Amino acid sequence: LLELFFEKGTLNEDEMRVGIKAGMLNHELFPVFCVSALNDMGTGRLMGFIDNVAPAAADLNPEQTVEGDVLVRKKEAPTVLFVFKTVYQPSLGQISFFKVKSGVVKANDKLVNSRTGDTEILNHLYIMDGKKRESVSKLEVGDIGATLKLKSTETNDTLHVAGKSITIKPIQYPEPRTRKSVSAVNKNEEEKLSDALKKIHNQDPTVVIEFSKELKQLILGCQGELHLATIKWILTNVYGVEANFEPPKIAYRETIQRSSNANYRHKKQSGGAGQFAQVNLKIEPWYEGMPDPEGFNIRGKEEVDLDWGGKLVFYNCIVGGVIDIRYLPSIRKGILEVMESGPLTGSYIRDVRVMVYDGKMHSVDSNDIAFKIAGAHAFREAFLNAKPKLLEPIQELTVKVPEEMVGSVMTDLQSRRSIIQGIDSIDHYQILKCAVPQSELYGYSTNLRSLTQGKATFNSAFSAFKAVPNNIQANLVKN
């Protein structure tokens, strides 16, 4: 086509049609039409373009499934549907929009959800015309249709005939740029809020909802302030739930910088059998590959991979049976309970090793509960004497910004305690790569848009935990 253009100085409609179609097939060209359905403006031209230029389903390049097979786009092939959109309507409930990727689907067909393994019955098939539904008996490969009230099918799910294993590659949605803690104004409406947010997520998968057990908060992630304002409006006006949106807490970690010894005696007597346990232990910072501690008679070692990252390495160094071996799991359990809520800020503790080397027990009053309590108190005391340190999550931030705006963006990043790790150039843009504390990124999406007139974009991902500066740690512990 380029050769023809340079030869003739122009291209005719047929030649342009071939080029546009090829560009669309290769996902290199995305035509944009300005239309108004309300005023019936441009819709005829759009439909003519779809009919005369846009590729048909049979023209598309072969598509690979998640399993690595090639999807055959023929009516004779096994039926496969891909659900690309979900909508909730008060009178109808859930409406699932799908594209027939291969085969033919008929009303009352039974198809299997590749994600859940559940069988769905498509009781009705519709072609949607705005809010109107036109009932049809079947849909063929390439058709877009809708059905109602599927049990467990969501956006991005694949439905296929039984006996096959077919999964269409899911749509990759952008990561959230803004995060907020969300709670109901009326505490009695927490369940109603949760249900409403789940429906919003099903309709718009770029809205991410997760409950943080660590922070004890419901966290909502979205694409920016406008997106958040839309979610607020939907919650209030569609679902009738008033919600509070606040900055989420930061998931800090606690660890230690030196070794420390402690012992604790737990003694309780209240008529009948009492409680007695004494635990002597030493704690040290742990790192991958460090040798076993010296000066102890090590009888056993257990490495616990913590759910929140890092490890607890627990050594049995008891000599002479001063503590029965059956009580050691209780001591470890007490230590783990303290590690779930550290003494500094209530954050998780990580990367510590513990040597239990001495103690006492009573033949009648000692039991699992007593040693669990003694182990917890001894560990807490040793932790506070081991120069405890807060760790903060660091995000790897990539910012794409026009060349003429790099200065103001870098100044803003430096004010956020960021470390610039590299700068690349693409066309007239600079790509800034830096490490930024997560606590400094709150509101960054809005600020970046303001600094660059909306011309810059960014994405971020968790990188590592790094030590918090002493002055900031002091404020966090104080508060």
N, C-alpha and C positions, 0 to 999 in steps of 0.2 A: 504493500500500500504506500509506503514511503517513496519507493521508486516511481510508482504511478503518479504520486503527487508532484514530485520534482520534474517528472517528464511532462505532465499536462498542466500543472499549476493548480489543479483542483481535483476533487473526487466527486463522482456522482452518487446518488442515493443508494444504489445497489452496492457499490463499493464500500460506502460508509456503514451500511447495514452489516456487511460481512465483518468489518473491523470491530464494530461495537459488540456484535455477538461473540466474537473470539475473545475480546477483552473481558466480557462478563463471564464467559466460561472459565477463564483463567483467574477470576477474582482480581483482575487488575483495573477494571473499569466499573464504576457504580453510578449509573445515571440517576439524576435527581430531578423530579418534576414538581412544579408548583401548581397545586390544584385546589379548588374549593368545591367540595361535594354539595354544600348548602346552596351555592349559587350556580351549580352545574357549569363550572369553568375549568377547562383543562382535562376533565375526566375522559372525554372522547379521545383526545390525543394520547393520554396515558394508556387507554385500552387498546388503541391502534398500535402503539409501540409494543405492548405485551404480545399482541397477536402477530405482528409482522417482524419484529426484531428480536425480542427476548428469547433465550434458549428454552426449548421444551425439556421436560424431564428426561426424554430419551437422548437428548443431545449432551447431557451433562457428563463430565469425566467420571470414570469409575470411582466409586466410593468404598473405602475400606472400613470394615466394622472394627470394633475394639478387639474382637477375637482374631483379627488379621485376615478375614475372608473378604472377598470382593462382593459387594452388594449388586445383585442383578436387577436392573430396573425394567422388569417385564411383567405383563399381566399374569403370565403363567407361573411366575416365581412365587415362593412362599410369601405370605402377607406380612409386611412390616410397617408399623406406624411409628412416627416420631412426634412426641408431644412437645410443641415449642411455645405454648402460651396457656396460662390458666387465668380464668376470670370468675369472680363470684358475683352473682346477682341475687338480690333479696328474694325474688319470687321463684328462682330456679335452683339456686345453690351453685355448685361448682360446674363451670363449663370448661372442657378441655379441648383446645384447638390442636389439630394434628395434621401432618402431611403424610400421605400414603407413599412410602419410599419404594415399595415393590408389592406386586400382587394385587388382589382385589379384596376389599373388606365389605361385608354385608351386615345389615341390621341383625342383631342377636348373635353375632359371631362371638366366640370365646377366644381371647388372646391372653398371653402370659406377659407379665411385667418382668423385664430382664433384671431389674434392680432388686425387686422384692420377691420374685418367684410366685406372686399371687396371680390368680386367674381373674381377668376382668371380662364382664359381659357388656358388650356395646348394644344396649337395648334400643337406642335410637341413633340415627346418623343424620346430621344436618349440614346444609351449606348456609353460612351466615351472611345475611345481607343487612349490614348495620346491626340493629337490635332485632331484626326479623329473622326467623328461622324457617328454612325451607327443608322439609323432611324428604330424605331420599332413601332408596332401598339399598344402594351400593355406591362405593367410591373406588376409583381405579388409581393405579400408579400415577403420581404427579398431582393428584387432586388434593385440595386443602379442605378439611371438614371439621366438624365439631361433634362432641357427644356430651352427655350429662352424667353427673354423679358417679364417677369412677371411684372405687373404694380407696385405693392406696396409690394412685398414679399422680405424679407431679410433673411440673415443667422439667424437660430434659430427659424424661423416661422414654424407653422403647417398649412397644407392645408387639409381640410376634406370635406366630402360630406355635402350638405346643409341639414338643419334640425337637425343636431347634434351639440353638444358642446364638442369638443375634442381638448385638447392642450397637446402636448408632453412636458415633463419637459425640459426646455432649458439647453444648455451647460453652465456651470458656468466658465467664463473666469477669469484669474488672474487680480487683480487690477494693474493699471500702477505703475511702479517703478521709472520712469523718466518723468518729465513734462517740457515742453518748450512752450514759447510764439512763435507763428508762424505768419509771415506776408509776403506778396509778396514783392519782391524787386521792381517790377514795380507796383505802386499803382493801375494802370488800370487793373491789373490781379487778384485783390482780389476775384472776383466772380469765376474766373477760378480756383484759388487755393482752394476755398471752395468746388467746385464741385469735384475736384481731391481728396481732403481729404475725402469727403463723400464716394467716390468709394473705396478708400483704406480701410476705416473703414468697408464697406460692405464685402470686401474680407478678411479682417483680423480684427475681432471684438476686439482683444486685443489692437488695436489702438483706443483710445478714443478721440473724438473731441468735445469740448464744448466752447461756447462763454460766457465769464464772463462779465456780465453787470457791475458788481462792478469794475473789473479791467480794463474794456474796452479792453480786449485782447482775441484773439483766442488761446485757450490752447490745446495743443496736449499731450496726455499721451501715453507712450509706455513702453516696458519691459527693456530697457537699451540702452547703447550707440550703440551697433551693430544694434539693431532694428531701432534706430533713423537714423543711416547711411543708412540703407536699404530704409527707407521712403524718405530720401533726394534724393537718387539715382532714385527712382521711380518717384518722382515729376519732376525731371530734365529730365530724359531720356524717360519716358513713356508719361507724360502729358505736358512736355515742360514749366514748371513753375519754376522759380528761387525763392527760399524762404529764409527768414531770420529766424534763430532759436536763441532765447535769453532766459535767465532765466525769469520765470514769476514773476510778482509782488506778494507780500504777502498780503492776505486779512486781514489787521488789523481792529480792532474796536476801537472806541473812547468812553470814558465814563467820569464820574466826581467822585471826592472823597469827596466833601463837598457841602454845600448849598451856594446859591448866589442869590442876587436880582439884577434886572435891570429894567430900563424903557426906552422906546424909543418913541420919537414923530416924526411922519412922516407928513411933511407939504409941499405941492407943489401947486404953484399958477401959471398958465400960460394962463390967459385969460379964461373967462367962468368959468365952474365948476372946482374947484380944488380938491386936495386930502388932507384929514386930518384924523389922527388917533394917539392916544397915548395908549400904552400898558405898564402896570406895572405887572411884574411877578416874581415869585421865583422858582428856580429849586433845586432839591435835587437828590442824588443817590437813585435808586430804587432797592429793592430786594424782592423776593417772600415772601408774608406773612406779610410785614411791615404794621403797623397801618396807618390810615389816618392822615394827618398832623393836628397839633393842632394850635389854634389861628386864624383859618379861618372859615368864614361862607360858608360851602360847599353847593353849589346849584346843582351841577351835577358832575359826575365822568365818565370818559371814558377810558377804557384800550385798547390800540392799539397793537396788536401782530404784530411785525415788520417782514417783509419778510426775513430779514437777521439775525433774532434771537433777543431775548430780547424784551423789551416792552417800550412803551411811555405811561405813565399814566397822563391824562390831567384832571385837576380840574377846574370847573367854580366856582370861589369864589367872583364873582362880587356882590356888595351890592349897592342898591339904583338906579340901572339902568344906571350907568355911561357909560357902554357900552351895547348896545343893544344885546340881546341874539343871534340875527341872524348873528352877526359878529364873534362869537366864532369859528365856523367851519373854517373861513378864517384865524384866528389866528393859529389854529391847523395846517392848511395846510402849512402856512409859516414856522412853527416849523419843520414839517416833511420834507420840502424841504432842510432845513439846516442839518437835521439828515442824509440825503442821501449823503452829502458831508461835513464831519466835518472840523472844522477850523484848526486842527493840521496837518493832512496829506491827507485830502480829503476822508478819510475812513468813513464807516457808523458809526453813533452814536447809542448806545443802553443803555437800563436800566436807564432811567431818568424819573422823574415825575415833572410836571409843574403845578404851581398854578397861574392862572391869577386872580389877586385880585383887580386891579384898572385900571383906564385909563380915557380917554376923547374921546368924539366924537363931530362932528359938524352936525347940522341938514341938511345942504346942501352938504358939501364937503366930508363927510365920506362915504366910500363905501367898498366893499369887498377887492378890490385890496389894498387900503390904509392900512387896518387892517392886511392883509397878509404880507405886507412889514414891518409894525411896529412889528408884532409878530416875524418875522424872525430875524430882527436886535436885538430886545430885547433878544431873546433866545441866539443868537450868543455871545452877550456881556456877558450875565450871564454865559454861558458855559466856556468862557475863564477865568472868575474870580472864577471858581468853582474847581480849581486844576485839570485840565483835565488829563486823564491818557490813554495811549495806551494799548490795549490788543492784544496779538498775538495768532494765532492758535497753539495749541499743538497737536502733533501727538502721538498716542500710538504705539510704535515701538516694534516689536517682531523679534529678530535675532536668527537664529539657526546656531551655529558655533561649529566646532570641538574643543574638550577640550584643545588641545595643543595650540590653537590660541586665546583663550578667553582674555588673557592679552592685546594683541595689539588692539583687537576690543573694549574692555572696555576703554582703554586709548583714543582711537579715539572718542568714544561716550562722554566721559567726556569733551573733547575739544569742543564738540558741545552743551554745556550747558544742557546735558541730566541728568535726575534723574533716577537711576536704581531702579526699583520697585520690582524686584524679579528675581531669577535664578532657573531654573529647569534643571533636567538631563534626557536625553533620549538616551539610548545606550552610544555611545561615543561622544555625542553632548551635548552642554550646550544651554539652551533656555534663552536668556536675554530679559526681559520685562522692557521697560523704556519709559519715557515721554520726548519727544524732541521737541523743537520749530521747526515749519515748515520751518522757514527761514534758519535753520542750516542743513537741509536735502538735500539741492541742491547738486547734484553730489555724493550722498552717495552710490548709486548702484555701480558706477565705483570704488569708494574708497574701499568699502567692498570687492569687487572682487579682487582688487589688494592686500589687506592685507591678504586675506585667500586663494589665488591661485584659486579663484572661488569656494571654498568648502562651503562657508556660504550662507545662503539665508535669506531674511527678508520680512516682510510685515508691512504695517502701515495703520492706520485709524485715522480719526479725533477724538480727545478726548474732548477738551474744549478750552476756551479762558482764558489766564492768563496774568497778568500784565507784561509789558515789563520793564526790568531794566532801571533805570533812565539814565545811560550813553548812552544806546542804543537808548532810546526814544529821547534824545537830538540830536543825530546824524540824526535820521529819520526826526524829525521836521525841522532841519536845511537844510536837503537836499530836 
